[in-house]
């Protein structure tokens, strides 16, 4: 199976200002035909990853979907984009301090 985390980071790291802050979680579906990939980034970076009218997000979906078919797994890839809120950042800093 393809390392989607590595593939996606290779595609999006040049596009974002804070590549170290990008979190990617791959969750296979129970039917083994779908894989859900959650990409969480800073607000500005999330906007860049989606792009105007979703153009960048659609291109990422297409590229990752092709990578999924390249290993003959025939997985359907679903990308979801979310951003960190200021509250979540502060909670993360507090948890790191403990």
Secondary structure, DSSP 8 states (H G I E B T S, - for coil): ---HHHHHHHHHTTT-S-GGG-EEEEEE-TTSSEEEEEEEE-HHHHHHHH-GGGHHHHHHHHHHHHHHHHTT---EEEEEEEE--HHHHHHHHHHHH-
